[in-house]
Amino acid sequence: MLTITNLDFQVEARPLFESASAQISAGWKVGLVGRNGTGKSTLLRLIREDVEHPTNDAAIRLNTGARLGWVAQEVAPTDETVLDVVLAADTERHALMQEAETATDPNRIGEIHERLMDIDAWSAEARAAEVLHGLGFSDEDLGRATKEFSGGWRMRAAIAGVLFSQPDFLLLDEPTNYLDLEGAAWLETYIRKYPYTVLIVSHDREMLNRCVTHTMALEHRKLSITPGGYDDWLKLRAAKLAQLESQQAKQAKERAHLQSFVDRFRAKASKARQAQSRIKMLEKMQDISIPVADRTTPFHFPPPADKLAPPMLELKDAELGYGEGARILSKVNLRLDPDDRIAIVGANGQGKTTLVKSIAERLPLMAGKRVTPKAVRIGYFSQDQLDELSEGDSVLDHVRRLLPPDTPPAKVRAVAAGMGFSAEKVETKVEKLSGGEKVRLLLGLMSHSAPHILILDEPTSHLDIDSREALIYALNDFPGAVLLITHDVYLAEATADRLWLVKDGRATTYDGDLEDYRALVMKADRAEAKEAKSKETKPKQDAPKPAASPEDKKRLSALKKKAREAEERMEKANAAIAKIDAKLAEGTPPPDELDKLLKSRATHAETAEEAEHAWLEAAEALEANA
């Protein structure tokens, strides 16, 4: 589907790709991973031809005739409805439908309607609505004008449009930045079942583990593809690194032995020839280099010097919202203790941000009580605050405003360094910072006062995987309370031990973990889809369900057998992978054996993936016939 051959490309004299090569086959779901700034988005732009190609025009080749689809930008705010915008994304159907209204030639009219039937045009509205529902739009939203939605929701509509058009090669660049946990879970399932090829840039570790078949890594200006998700790639990379380290140690030992012989016998006439031979051997040796891992700057949240007794915060019969007629949450009774780690879940628009703004006193209560000790300090972060940074001011300017006016410059620089900014970066204007650097600055500013409670509303949208890992360590080291809203399941699972659920105008504690909640969301989605399908196909008068025919029984039996066999294959493959991983963990085997183990692991990973797809198909078919 896509071939990249010896790609060389640089931006402002900074090389991003040097002889980079990779090949993606049709039907693969590929996750593109790499540090922020390495060139992932640039690669997508090169594939789309949004930037001038390198001198070697053949470096990037897409299959002839393949339709490429991507989210170019958010949907424009117009009077056009969300549903119409998504339907228009299928350009062929849209053009045919418009032509059908004006065509007069009977032959052409026949051709148009034949083609519309071929592309299943009459079910388009139902398919578009299904995608929009999955991304969080309600039935009422479908008929609303796009100008009534925020930029984030219009970006969701743009994502819905490209998914609905079903291109042969789908490019997605950080799509979960605009989705809640529910939307991200739906998108994972959609990508996994997508019938064509997908290349997705994402820093959502769990998404990459769940829905991709291959991982393409961009490191050290090179591309490499391995089967499996992100964790599979990490294990393979660690094994290869261990192999390189072993080979390097062996080479160093051999080099030292040869050099020792040369040093001892070079001056002796009787050994001169042997010494010269070993010098040539040393010269021919190719150094085994080990790529230097990029260092991730850690985050740090200073601990509060004063400890507070529980409860640290309580909401009692609270009514939350933006005034009469805009009440969002009612009868909220929640308690926060000093050691609480809480993730807040619920679909977008239900009131999660309203809840944390009320807790942080960014929004006054409409009724009820907010009870806290007078000494409590709260640090509040929202990605909306990125727009509040003062354009034209440097990192140092923002830090200086936190401190007393007579603070020595050296102290100001020391505080900025503690936030993770080097001596060169502190002079950078905020508009020149990357998204991740802006997040780092805001987190540093909000935690400078050593708060007792950290409230983080979607902190990871601009952070790469390694920076998210660093954030996890910092949150787990922080001794105070944490309230977290995030679509990143891995971050939430690694830091939170309790959940609050915001749904249907209420905010309550949720008795279960994230996997339980995810299963609940997916079950609700399937139930809604089944109900919608039932409404479409249900006859006006209910008829008694006929008894299953022998053919139906035979078909159901075959589906059950298929599901059972697929599950057995999946279990065997996963067991084999576990054994290989255990063997790799024991130590580095000889190079030949390591290659065999890695190849065997890749084969078992593909088998497990194929078996999972077969099991899902059979299970869904059984559910549909239940």
C-alpha positions as CSV (number, residue, x, y, z in Angstrom):
1,M,0.0,0.0,0.0
2,L,2.8,2.4,0.9
3,T,6.5,2.2,0.2
4,I,9.1,4.6,1.7
5,T,12.6,4.2,0.2
6,N,15.8,6.0,1.3
7,L,13.9,9.0,2.4
8,D,16.0,12.1,3.2
9,F,14.3,15.2,4.4
10,Q,15.3,18.2,6.6
11,V,13.5,21.2,8.0
12,E,15.5,24.5,8.3
13,A,18.8,22.5,8.1
14,R,17.7,20.1,10.8
15,P,17.6,16.5,9.4
16,L,14.5,14.6,10.2
17,F,15.0,11.5,7.9
18,E,18.2,10.0,6.6
19,S,17.9,7.0,4.2
20,A,14.7,6.0,6.0
21,S,12.8,3.1,4.5
22,A,9.6,1.2,5.4
23,Q,6.8,-0.7,3.7
24,I,3.2,-0.9,4.8
25,S,1.0,-3.6,3.3
26,A,-2.7,-3.3,2.6
27,G,-5.0,-3.9,5.6
28,W,-2.3,-3.2,8.2
29,K,-3.2,-0.9,11.1
30,V,0.1,0.8,11.9
31,G,0.9,3.0,14.9
32,L,3.6,5.6,14.2
33,V,5.5,6.3,17.4
34,G,8.4,8.5,18.3
35,R,9.4,11.5,20.5
36,N,7.8,14.9,19.9
37,G,9.7,16.8,17.3
38,T,11.2,13.8,15.6
39,G,9.1,14.3,12.4
40,K,6.0,12.1,12.7
41,S,3.5,14.8,11.6
42,T,6.0,15.8,8.9
43,L,6.0,12.2,7.5
44,L,2.2,12.3,7.3
45,R,2.4,15.6,5.4
46,L,5.0,14.1,3.0
47,I,2.6,11.2,2.4
48,R,-0.2,13.7,1.7
49,E,2.1,15.8,-0.4
50,D,1.3,18.9,1.8
51,V,5.0,19.8,1.7
52,E,7.4,19.7,-1.2
53,H,8.8,16.2,-1.7
54,P,12.5,15.5,-1.3
55,T,14.7,15.5,-4.4
56,N,14.1,11.7,-4.7
57,D,10.5,11.8,-5.9
58,A,10.3,8.0,-5.7
59,A,11.1,8.0,-2.0
60,I,7.3,7.8,-1.1
61,R,5.0,5.8,-3.2
62,L,1.3,5.0,-2.6
63,N,-0.5,2.3,-4.6
64,T,-1.9,3.6,-7.8
65,G,-5.6,4.6,-7.5
66,A,-5.6,4.3,-3.7
67,R,-7.8,6.9,-2.0
68,L,-6.0,8.8,0.8
69,G,-8.0,10.2,3.7
70,W,-7.0,12.5,6.6
71,V,-8.4,15.1,8.9
72,A,-7.1,18.4,7.3
73,Q,-8.6,20.8,9.8
74,E,-11.7,21.4,11.9
75,V,-15.1,21.8,10.2
76,A,-15.9,25.4,9.4
77,P,-18.6,27.1,11.5
78,T,-21.5,27.5,9.1
79,D,-25.3,26.9,8.9
80,E,-24.7,23.4,7.4
81,T,-25.7,20.6,9.8
82,V,-23.2,18.2,11.3
83,L,-24.9,15.3,9.5
84,D,-24.7,17.0,6.1
85,V,-21.0,17.8,6.6
86,V,-20.2,14.2,7.3
87,L,-22.3,13.0,4.3
88,A,-20.5,15.4,2.0
89,A,-17.2,13.8,3.0
90,D,-18.1,10.9,0.6
91,T,-17.4,13.1,-2.4
92,E,-18.6,10.5,-5.0
93,R,-21.9,10.0,-3.3
94,H,-22.4,13.7,-2.7
95,A,-21.7,14.5,-6.4
96,L,-24.0,11.8,-7.6
97,M,-26.8,12.9,-5.3
98,Q,-26.5,16.4,-6.6
99,E,-26.3,15.3,-10.2
100,A,-29.4,13.1,-9.7
101,E,-31.5,16.3,-8.9
102,T,-30.7,18.0,-12.2
103,A,-30.0,15.1,-14.7
104,T,-32.5,14.8,-17.6
105,D,-31.0,12.2,-19.8
106,P,-32.7,8.9,-18.9
107,N,-29.6,6.8,-19.6
108,R,-27.5,9.0,-17.3
109,I,-30.2,8.9,-14.6
110,G,-30.1,5.1,-14.8
111,E,-26.3,5.1,-14.5
112,I,-26.4,7.4,-11.5
113,H,-29.0,5.3,-9.6
114,E,-27.1,2.1,-10.5
115,R,-23.9,3.6,-9.1
116,L,-25.7,4.9,-6.0
117,M,-27.0,1.3,-5.3
118,D,-23.4,-0.1,-5.8
119,I,-22.0,2.2,-3.2
120,D,-24.9,1.6,-0.8
121,A,-25.8,5.3,-0.9
122,W,-29.3,4.9,0.7
123,S,-27.8,3.6,4.0
124,A,-25.4,6.6,4.1
125,E,-27.4,8.6,6.7
126,A,-27.6,5.6,9.1
127,R,-23.8,4.9,8.7
128,A,-22.9,8.6,9.2
129,A,-25.1,8.8,12.3
130,E,-23.5,5.7,13.7
131,V,-20.0,7.3,13.4
132,L,-21.2,10.5,14.9
133,H,-22.9,8.7,17.8
134,G,-19.7,6.8,18.4
135,L,-17.8,10.1,18.7
136,G,-20.2,11.5,21.2
137,F,-22.8,13.4,19.1
138,S,-26.5,12.9,20.2
139,D,-29.5,12.5,17.9
140,E,-30.3,16.2,18.5
141,D,-26.8,17.3,17.5
142,L,-27.0,15.8,14.1
143,G,-29.5,18.4,12.9
144,R,-27.6,21.4,14.5
145,A,-25.6,23.8,12.5
146,T,-21.8,23.4,12.8
147,K,-21.5,27.1,14.0
148,E,-23.3,26.1,17.2
149,F,-20.4,23.8,18.2
150,S,-17.0,24.6,19.7
151,G,-13.8,24.0,17.8
152,G,-13.2,20.7,19.6
153,W,-16.6,19.4,18.6
154,R,-16.1,20.6,15.0
155,M,-12.8,18.7,14.9
156,R,-14.8,15.6,16.0
157,A,-17.1,16.2,13.1
158,A,-14.1,16.4,10.8
159,I,-12.9,13.0,12.2
160,A,-16.4,11.6,11.6
161,G,-16.3,12.8,8.0
162,V,-13.0,11.1,7.1
163,L,-14.1,7.8,8.9
164,F,-17.4,7.8,7.1
165,S,-15.7,8.3,3.7
166,Q,-13.7,5.1,4.3
167,P,-10.5,5.8,2.2
168,D,-8.2,3.0,1.2
169,F,-5.4,4.6,3.3
170,L,-6.5,6.4,6.4
171,L,-4.1,8.9,8.2
172,L,-4.9,10.0,11.7
173,D,-2.7,12.4,13.7
174,E,-3.5,12.3,17.4
175,P,-7.3,11.9,17.0
176,T,-7.9,11.2,20.7
177,N,-6.8,14.8,21.6
178,Y,-10.4,15.7,20.8
179,L,-12.1,12.7,22.3
180,D,-13.2,11.7,25.8
181,L,-12.5,8.2,27.2
182,E,-15.8,6.9,25.7
183,G,-15.0,8.3,22.2
184,A,-11.5,6.9,22.3
185,A,-12.8,3.5,23.2
186,W,-15.2,3.6,20.3
187,L,-12.5,4.7,17.9
188,E,-10.2,1.8,19.0
189,T,-12.9,-0.6,18.1
190,Y,-13.6,1.2,14.8
191,I,-9.9,1.1,13.7
192,R,-9.6,-2.5,14.7
193,K,-12.5,-3.4,12.4
194,Y,-11.7,-0.9,9.6
195,P,-11.5,-2.9,6.4
196,Y,-8.6,-0.9,4.8
197,T,-5.2,0.4,5.8
198,V,-4.6,2.9,8.7
199,L,-1.6,4.9,9.8
200,I,-2.2,6.6,13.2
201,V,0.1,8.9,15.2
202,S,-0.8,8.5,18.8
203,H,0.8,8.9,22.2
204,D,-2.1,6.9,23.8
205,R,-0.3,3.7,24.8
206,E,-3.4,1.6,25.5
207,M,-4.9,2.6,22.1
208,L,-1.7,1.5,20.3
209,N,-1.8,-1.8,22.2
210,R,-5.4,-2.5,21.4
211,C,-6.0,-1.5,17.8
212,V,-2.8,-1.7,15.7
213,T,-1.3,-4.7,14.0
214,H,2.1,-3.1,13.5
215,T,4.2,-0.4,15.1
216,M,6.4,1.9,13.0
217,A,9.0,3.7,15.1
218,L,10.8,6.9,14.1
219,E,14.1,6.9,15.9
220,H,17.5,8.4,15.1
221,R,16.1,9.6,11.7
222,K,15.3,6.0,10.7
223,L,12.0,4.1,10.3
224,S,11.5,0.5,11.5
225,I,8.3,-1.7,11.5
226,T,7.6,-4.5,13.9
227,P,4.5,-6.6,14.4
228,G,2.2,-6.0,17.4
229,G,1.4,-3.0,19.5
230,Y,3.5,-0.5,21.5
231,D,4.4,-2.8,24.3
232,D,5.4,-5.5,21.8
233,W,7.7,-3.0,20.1
234,L,9.2,-2.0,23.5
235,K,10.1,-5.6,24.2
236,L,11.6,-6.2,20.8
237,R,13.6,-3.0,21.1
238,A,14.9,-3.9,24.5
239,A,15.9,-7.4,23.2
240,K,17.7,-5.9,20.2
241,L,19.5,-3.3,22.4
242,A,20.6,-6.1,24.7
243,Q,21.9,-8.0,21.7
244,L,23.9,-4.9,20.5
245,E,25.3,-4.4,24.0
246,S,26.4,-8.1,24.1
247,Q,28.0,-7.8,20.7
248,Q,29.7,-4.6,21.6
249,A,31.2,-6.1,24.8
250,K,32.4,-9.1,22.8
251,Q,34.0,-6.8,20.2
252,A,35.6,-4.7,22.8
253,K,37.1,-7.8,24.4
254,E,38.4,-9.0,21.0
255,R,39.8,-5.6,20.2
256,A,41.6,-5.4,23.5
257,H,43.1,-8.8,22.9
258,L,44.3,-7.9,19.4
259,Q,45.7,-4.5,20.6
260,S,47.5,-6.3,23.4
261,F,49.3,-8.6,20.9
262,V,50.2,-5.6,18.7
263,D,51.6,-3.7,21.6
264,R,53.7,-6.6,22.8
265,F,55.1,-7.8,19.6
266,R,55.1,-5.0,17.1
267,A,58.8,-4.2,17.8
268,K,60.0,-7.8,17.6
269,A,61.2,-8.8,14.1
270,S,60.1,-12.4,14.6
271,K,56.5,-11.3,15.3
272,A,56.2,-8.3,13.0
273,R,54.2,-10.1,10.4
274,Q,51.7,-11.4,12.9
275,A,51.4,-8.0,14.5
276,Q,50.8,-6.3,11.2
277,S,48.1,-8.9,10.4
278,R,46.3,-8.0,13.6
279,I,46.6,-4.3,12.9
280,K,44.7,-4.9,9.6
281,M,42.1,-6.9,11.5
282,L,41.6,-4.0,13.9
283,E,41.3,-1.6,11.0
284,K,38.7,-3.7,9.3
285,M,36.5,-4.0,12.5
286,Q,33.3,-2.0,12.1
287,D,32.3,-0.4,15.4
288,I,29.1,-1.6,16.9
289,S,27.3,1.5,17.9
290,I,24.5,1.6,20.4
291,P,21.9,4.4,19.8
292,V,22.0,6.9,22.7
293,A,18.6,7.1,24.3
294,D,17.1,10.6,24.4
295,R,16.6,11.7,28.0
296,T,13.1,12.7,29.1
297,T,13.1,15.7,31.4
298,P,11.2,14.7,34.6
299,F,8.2,16.5,36.1
300,H,8.2,17.5,39.7
301,F,5.4,18.5,42.0
302,P,6.7,19.9,45.3
303,P,5.1,18.4,48.3
304,P,3.1,20.6,50.6
305,A,5.0,21.5,53.8
306,D,1.9,21.4,56.0
307,K,-0.3,18.4,56.3
308,L,-4.1,18.7,56.6
309,A,-6.4,16.3,58.3
310,P,-9.1,14.6,56.4
311,P,-11.5,15.4,54.9
312,M,-9.6,17.9,52.8
313,L,-12.6,18.9,50.7
314,E,-16.3,18.2,50.7
315,L,-19.2,19.1,48.4
316,K,-22.6,18.8,50.2
317,D,-25.8,18.9,48.3
318,A,-24.1,21.1,45.7
319,E,-25.8,22.4,42.6
320,L,-23.2,23.2,39.9
321,G,-23.6,25.1,36.7
322,Y,-23.5,28.5,35.1
323,G,-26.7,30.2,36.4
324,E,-30.4,29.5,36.2
325,G,-31.3,27.6,33.1
326,A,-27.7,26.3,32.8
327,R,-27.7,23.9,35.8
328,I,-25.3,21.0,35.0
329,L,-25.0,18.8,38.1
330,S,-27.4,18.5,41.1
331,K,-27.2,17.0,44.6
332,V,-23.5,16.4,44.4
333,N,-22.1,14.9,47.7
334,L,-18.4,14.0,47.3
335,R,-15.4,13.9,49.7
336,L,-11.7,14.2,49.0
337,D,-9.1,13.0,51.5
338,P,-5.3,13.8,51.5
339,D,-4.2,10.5,49.9
340,D,-7.0,10.2,47.3
341,R,-6.1,9.5,43.7
342,I,-9.3,9.9,41.7
343,A,-10.0,9.7,37.9
344,I,-13.2,11.4,36.8
345,V,-15.0,9.6,34.0
346,G,-18.0,10.3,31.9
347,A,-18.9,11.3,28.4
348,N,-17.9,14.8,27.1
349,G,-20.6,17.4,27.9
350,Q,-21.8,15.6,31.0
351,G,-20.1,18.1,33.4
352,K,-16.6,16.7,34.3
353,T,-14.9,20.1,33.8
354,T,-17.8,21.9,35.6
355,L,-17.2,19.6,38.6
356,V,-13.4,20.3,38.8
357,K,-13.9,24.0,38.2
358,S,-16.3,24.1,41.1
359,I,-13.9,22.2,43.3
360,A,-11.1,24.6,42.4
361,E,-13.3,27.6,43.0
362,R,-13.0,28.7,39.4
363,L,-16.8,28.5,39.3
364,P,-19.1,29.4,42.3
365,L,-21.7,26.9,43.5
366,M,-25.3,27.6,42.6
367,A,-26.4,26.0,45.9
368,G,-25.1,23.7,48.6
369,K,-21.8,23.8,50.5
370,R,-18.1,23.5,49.6
371,V,-16.2,22.7,52.9
372,T,-12.4,23.0,53.0
373,P,-9.8,23.9,55.6
374,K,-8.7,27.6,55.3
375,A,-5.1,26.5,54.6
376,V,-5.9,24.2,51.7
377,R,-4.1,25.1,48.4
378,I,-5.3,23.8,45.1
379,G,-3.3,23.6,41.9
380,Y,-5.6,23.6,38.8
381,F,-4.5,22.7,35.2
382,S,-6.7,22.8,32.1
383,Q,-5.5,22.6,28.5
384,D,-7.7,25.7,27.9
385,Q,-5.0,27.6,29.9
386,L,-2.6,27.2,27.0
387,D,-4.3,30.2,25.5
388,E,-3.8,32.2,28.7
389,L,0.0,32.3,28.4
390,S,1.2,35.8,27.6
391,E,2.3,35.9,24.0
392,G,5.6,37.8,23.6
393,D,6.7,36.9,27.1
394,S,9.4,34.3,27.7
395,V,9.4,31.3,30.1
396,L,11.5,33.5,32.5
397,D,8.9,36.3,32.4
398,H,6.2,33.9,33.4
399,V,8.3,32.5,36.3
400,R,9.3,35.9,37.5
401,R,5.7,36.9,38.0
402,L,5.3,34.1,40.5
403,L,8.1,35.4,42.7
404,P,8.6,38.5,44.9
405,P,9.7,41.6,42.9
406,D,13.2,41.6,44.6
407,T,14.0,37.9,43.7
408,P,17.6,37.7,42.3
409,P,17.8,36.7,38.6
410,A,19.7,33.5,39.6
411,K,16.9,32.4,41.8
412,V,14.3,33.0,39.0
413,R,16.4,30.9,36.6
414,A,16.8,28.2,39.3
415,V,13.0,27.9,39.6
416,A,12.6,27.7,35.8
417,A,15.2,25.0,35.7
418,G,13.3,23.1,38.4
419,M,10.3,23.1,36.0
420,G,12.5,21.4,33.4
421,F,13.7,24.3,31.3
422,S,17.3,24.6,30.2
423,A,19.4,27.8,30.3
424,E,18.7,28.3,26.6
425,K,15.0,27.5,26.8
426,V,14.2,30.0,29.6
427,E,14.6,32.9,27.2
428,T,12.2,31.4,24.6
429,K,9.0,33.3,23.9
430,V,6.0,31.1,24.8
431,E,4.6,31.2,21.2
432,K,7.8,29.5,20.1
433,L,7.4,26.6,22.6
434,S,6.0,23.3,21.5
435,G,2.7,22.1,22.9
436,G,4.5,19.8,25.3
437,E,6.7,22.6,26.6
438,K,3.7,24.8,27.2
439,V,2.1,22.1,29.2
440,R,5.3,21.7,31.2
441,L,5.4,25.5,31.9
442,L,1.7,25.5,33.0
443,L,2.2,22.5,35.3
444,G,5.2,24.2,36.8
445,L,3.4,27.5,37.4
446,M,0.4,25.9,39.0
447,S,2.4,23.6,41.3
448,H,4.9,26.2,42.5
449,S,2.9,27.0,45.6
450,A,3.2,23.3,46.7
451,P,-0.6,22.7,46.6
452,H,-2.3,20.0,48.7
453,I,-4.6,19.0,45.8
454,L,-3.6,18.7,42.1
455,I,-6.5,19.0,39.6
456,L,-5.5,18.0,36.1
457,D,-8.0,18.4,33.3
458,E,-6.6,16.6,30.1
459,P,-2.9,17.2,30.8
460,T,-1.5,14.8,28.2
461,S,-2.9,16.1,24.9
462,H,0.5,17.5,23.9
463,L,2.8,15.1,25.6
464,D,4.6,12.2,24.0
465,I,4.6,8.7,25.5
466,D,7.9,9.2,27.4
467,S,6.7,12.5,28.8
468,R,3.4,10.9,29.9
469,E,5.5,8.2,31.7
470,A,7.4,10.9,33.4
471,L,4.1,12.6,34.5
472,I,3.0,9.2,36.0
473,Y,6.2,9.0,38.1
474,A,5.7,12.6,39.3
475,L,2.0,12.1,40.2
476,N,2.8,8.9,42.1
477,D,5.6,10.6,44.0
478,F,3.3,13.5,45.0
479,P,2.0,13.0,48.6
480,G,-1.1,15.1,48.2
481,A,-4.5,14.4,46.6
482,V,-5.0,14.1,42.8
483,L,-8.1,14.6,40.7
484,L,-7.6,13.6,37.1
485,I,-9.7,14.0,33.9
486,T,-8.0,12.2,31.0
487,H,-8.8,10.1,27.9
488,D,-5.4,8.3,28.4
489,V,-6.4,5.0,30.0
490,Y,-2.8,4.0,30.7
491,L,-2.2,7.3,32.7
492,A,-5.4,6.9,34.6
493,E,-4.8,3.2,35.5
494,A,-1.2,4.0,36.6
495,T,-2.2,6.9,38.9
496,A,-5.8,6.6,40.1
497,D,-7.2,4.1,42.6
498,R,-10.8,5.3,42.6
499,L,-13.3,6.7,40.1
500,W,-16.0,9.4,40.1
501,L,-18.7,9.0,37.5
502,V,-20.3,12.1,36.0
503,K,-23.5,11.2,34.2
504,D,-27.1,12.3,33.7
505,G,-26.7,15.4,35.9
506,R,-25.1,13.6,38.8
507,A,-21.6,13.1,40.1
508,T,-21.1,10.0,42.2
509,T,-18.4,7.5,43.3
510,Y,-18.1,4.5,40.9
511,D,-17.7,1.1,42.3
512,G,-15.3,-0.5,39.8
513,D,-12.1,0.1,37.9
514,L,-11.4,1.5,34.5
515,E,-11.8,-1.9,32.8
516,D,-15.2,-2.3,34.4
517,Y,-16.2,1.2,33.2
518,R,-14.8,0.6,29.7
519,A,-16.8,-2.7,29.4
520,L,-19.9,-0.8,30.6
521,V,-19.4,1.9,27.9
522,M,-18.9,-0.7,25.1
523,K,-21.9,-2.7,26.3
524,A,-24.1,0.4,26.2
525,D,-22.8,1.2,22.7
526,R,-23.6,-2.3,21.4
527,A,-27.1,-2.2,23.0
528,E,-27.8,1.2,21.4
529,A,-26.6,-0.1,18.0
530,K,-28.7,-3.2,18.3
531,E,-31.8,-1.2,19.4
532,A,-31.3,1.2,16.4
533,K,-31.0,-1.8,14.0
534,S,-34.0,-3.4,15.6
535,K,-36.1,-0.2,15.0
536,E,-35.0,-0.1,11.3
537,T,-35.9,-3.7,10.6
538,K,-38.8,-4.2,12.9
539,P,-42.1,-4.8,11.1
540,K,-45.2,-2.7,11.9
541,Q,-46.9,-5.7,13.5
542,D,-44.8,-8.0,15.6
543,A,-44.8,-11.5,14.4
544,P,-43.9,-14.6,16.5
545,K,-40.3,-15.5,16.1
546,P,-40.1,-18.7,13.9
547,A,-38.3,-21.7,15.2
548,A,-34.8,-22.1,14.1
549,S,-34.5,-24.2,11.0
550,P,-31.9,-27.1,10.7
551,E,-29.8,-24.8,8.5
552,D,-29.9,-22.0,11.1
553,K,-28.9,-24.5,13.9
554,K,-26.1,-25.8,11.7
555,R,-24.8,-22.3,11.0
556,L,-24.9,-21.3,14.7
557,S,-23.1,-24.5,15.6
558,A,-20.4,-23.6,13.1
559,L,-20.1,-20.1,14.5
560,K,-19.7,-21.5,18.1
561,K,-17.0,-23.9,16.8
562,K,-15.2,-21.0,15.0
563,A,-15.3,-18.9,18.2
564,R,-14.1,-21.8,20.4
565,E,-11.2,-22.7,18.0
566,A,-10.2,-19.0,17.6
567,E,-10.1,-18.6,21.4
568,E,-7.9,-21.7,21.7
569,R,-5.5,-20.5,19.0
570,M,-5.3,-17.1,20.8
571,E,-4.6,-18.6,24.2
572,K,-1.9,-20.9,22.7
573,A,-0.2,-18.0,20.9
574,N,-0.3,-15.8,23.9
575,A,1.1,-18.6,26.1
576,A,4.0,-19.0,23.5
577,I,4.7,-15.3,23.6
578,A,4.8,-15.3,27.4
579,K,7.4,-18.2,27.4
580,I,9.6,-16.3,24.9
581,D,9.3,-13.1,26.9
582,A,10.3,-15.0,30.1
583,K,13.3,-16.5,28.3
584,L,14.4,-13.0,27.0
585,A,14.0,-11.7,30.6
586,E,16.5,-14.3,31.9
587,G,19.4,-12.8,29.9
588,T,20.6,-12.2,26.4
589,P,20.9,-15.5,24.4
590,P,23.5,-15.9,21.6
591,P,22.7,-13.8,18.5
592,D,21.5,-16.7,16.4
593,E,19.1,-17.9,19.1
594,L,17.9,-14.3,19.8
595,D,17.0,-13.9,16.1
596,K,15.0,-17.1,16.2
597,L,13.2,-16.1,19.3
598,L,12.3,-12.7,17.9
599,K,11.1,-14.2,14.7
600,S,9.1,-16.8,16.6
601,R,7.6,-14.1,18.8
602,A,6.5,-12.1,15.8
603,T,4.8,-15.1,14.2
604,H,2.9,-15.9,17.4
605,A,1.9,-12.2,17.7
606,E,0.4,-12.3,14.2
607,T,-1.4,-15.6,15.0
608,A,-2.9,-14.1,18.2
609,E,-4.0,-11.0,16.3
610,E,-5.7,-13.1,13.5
611,A,-7.3,-15.4,16.1
612,E,-8.7,-12.4,18.0
613,H,-10.2,-11.0,14.8
614,A,-11.8,-14.4,14.0
615,W,-13.1,-14.7,17.5
616,L,-14.6,-11.1,17.4
617,E,-16.3,-11.8,14.1
618,A,-17.8,-15.1,15.4
619,A,-18.9,-13.6,18.7
620,E,-20.6,-10.6,17.0
621,A,-22.3,-12.9,14.6
622,L,-23.6,-15.1,17.5
623,E,-24.8,-12.0,19.3
624,A,-26.6,-10.8,16.2
625,N,-28.4,-14.1,15.9
626,A,-29.2,-14.4,19.6
